Amino acid sequence: MVAGAQAVKILQEEEALTWVEKVELGESEADSTFITYVILAVETIIFNCLLVFFIAYAGTQSSKALHNMAFSGMLKTPIRFFDITPIGILINRFSKDTLFCDERLSLCLLSFQPCSLNL
């Protein structure tokens, strides 16, 4: 999906360059080139929206998996741990880990996308 979005973006830039050249030369095909450019721009918007949706979904799923693993680990702890540790600290720790996955992981995935295509 990332490669598709990047490919459409490159095609859009090439089509814009072709359109500008045709307008400068006064060719009559400039209108059809502009329509192609607009279609590619719409495709770029659609690909980017799908990419953001995918990254948000992946972040939510990873956050859910982290929460389930932490909760499963917590169920295996001895009862003495719950006698010593206040419930507020436990809830705070769960929310910090979930917040980390929701915010940071999504940002990392968003910044990884352009870097992965530059290799």
C-alpha positions as CSV (number, residue, x, y, z in Angstrom):
1,M,0.0,0.0,0.0
2,V,2.9,2.3,0.8
3,A,4.5,1.6,-2.5
4,G,1.2,2.2,-4.3
5,A,0.8,5.6,-2.6
6,Q,4.3,6.6,-3.5
7,A,3.9,5.4,-7.1
8,V,0.7,7.5,-7.6
9,K,2.4,10.5,-6.1
10,I,5.3,10.2,-8.5
11,L,2.9,9.8,-11.4
12,Q,1.1,12.9,-10.3
13,E,4.2,15.0,-10.2
14,E,5.2,13.8,-13.6
15,E,1.8,14.6,-15.0
16,A,1.9,18.1,-13.5
17,L,5.2,18.7,-15.2
18,T,3.8,17.5,-18.5
19,W,0.8,19.7,-18.1
20,V,2.9,22.8,-17.4
21,E,5.0,22.1,-20.4
22,K,1.9,21.7,-22.7
23,V,0.4,24.9,-21.3
24,E,3.6,26.9,-22.0
25,L,3.7,25.5,-25.5
26,G,0.0,26.3,-26.1
27,E,-0.9,22.7,-27.0
28,S,-4.6,21.8,-27.1
29,E,-4.0,18.6,-25.2
30,A,-3.4,20.5,-22.0
31,D,-6.9,20.0,-20.7
32,S,-6.8,16.2,-20.9
33,T,-3.5,16.3,-19.1
34,F,-5.0,18.4,-16.4
35,I,-7.9,16.0,-16.0
36,T,-5.4,13.1,-15.6
37,Y,-3.5,15.2,-13.0
38,V,-6.7,15.8,-11.0
39,I,-7.5,12.0,-11.2
40,L,-4.1,11.2,-9.9
41,A,-4.4,13.8,-7.1
42,V,-7.7,12.2,-6.0
43,E,-6.0,8.8,-6.0
44,T,-3.1,10.2,-3.9
45,I,-5.6,11.4,-1.4
46,I,-7.4,8.1,-1.3
47,F,-4.1,6.1,-0.9
48,N,-3.0,8.4,1.9
49,C,-6.3,8.1,3.8
50,L,-6.1,4.4,3.5
51,L,-2.5,4.4,4.7
52,V,-3.4,6.6,7.8
53,F,-6.4,4.3,8.5
54,F,-4.1,1.2,8.3
55,I,-1.6,2.7,10.6
56,A,-4.3,3.7,13.1
57,Y,-5.7,0.2,13.0
58,A,-2.3,-1.3,13.5
59,G,-1.6,0.9,16.4
60,T,-4.9,0.0,18.0
61,Q,-4.3,-3.7,17.5
62,S,-0.8,-3.5,19.0
63,S,-2.1,-1.5,22.0
64,K,-4.8,-4.1,22.5
65,A,-2.3,-6.9,22.3
66,L,0.1,-5.2,24.8
67,H,-2.8,-4.7,27.2
68,N,-3.9,-8.3,27.0
69,M,-0.3,-9.5,27.5
70,A,0.2,-7.2,30.5
71,F,-3.1,-8.2,32.0
72,S,-2.4,-11.9,31.5
73,G,1.0,-11.4,33.2
74,M,-0.6,-9.6,36.0
75,L,-3.0,-12.4,36.7
76,K,-0.1,-14.7,37.2
77,T,1.5,-12.6,39.9
78,P,1.3,-13.6,43.6
79,I,-1.4,-12.0,45.7
80,R,1.3,-10.4,47.9
81,F,2.1,-8.1,45.0
82,F,-1.5,-6.7,45.1
83,D,-1.3,-6.3,48.9
84,I,1.8,-4.1,48.6
85,T,1.1,-2.1,45.4
86,P,-1.7,0.4,45.4
87,I,-4.4,0.0,42.7
88,G,-3.8,3.5,41.4
89,I,-0.2,2.6,40.4
90,L,-1.3,-0.4,38.5
91,I,-4.0,1.5,36.6
92,N,-1.5,4.3,35.9
93,R,1.0,1.8,34.5
94,F,-1.6,0.2,32.2
95,S,-2.7,3.5,30.8
96,K,0.8,4.7,30.2
97,D,1.7,1.6,28.3
98,T,-1.5,1.8,26.2
99,L,-1.0,5.5,25.6
100,F,2.6,4.8,24.4
101,C,1.3,2.4,21.8
102,D,-1.5,4.6,20.7
103,E,0.6,7.7,20.2
104,R,4.3,6.8,19.7
105,L,3.9,3.6,17.6
106,S,1.6,5.3,15.2
107,L,4.0,8.2,14.8
108,C,6.9,5.8,14.3
109,L,4.9,3.9,11.6
110,L,4.1,7.2,9.8
111,S,7.7,8.3,9.8
112,F,8.9,4.9,8.7
113,Q,6.7,5.0,5.6
114,P,8.6,7.7,3.7
115,C,12.0,6.4,4.9
116,S,11.3,2.9,3.7
117,L,10.7,4.1,0.2
118,N,14.0,6.1,0.0
119,L,16.2,3.0,0.3
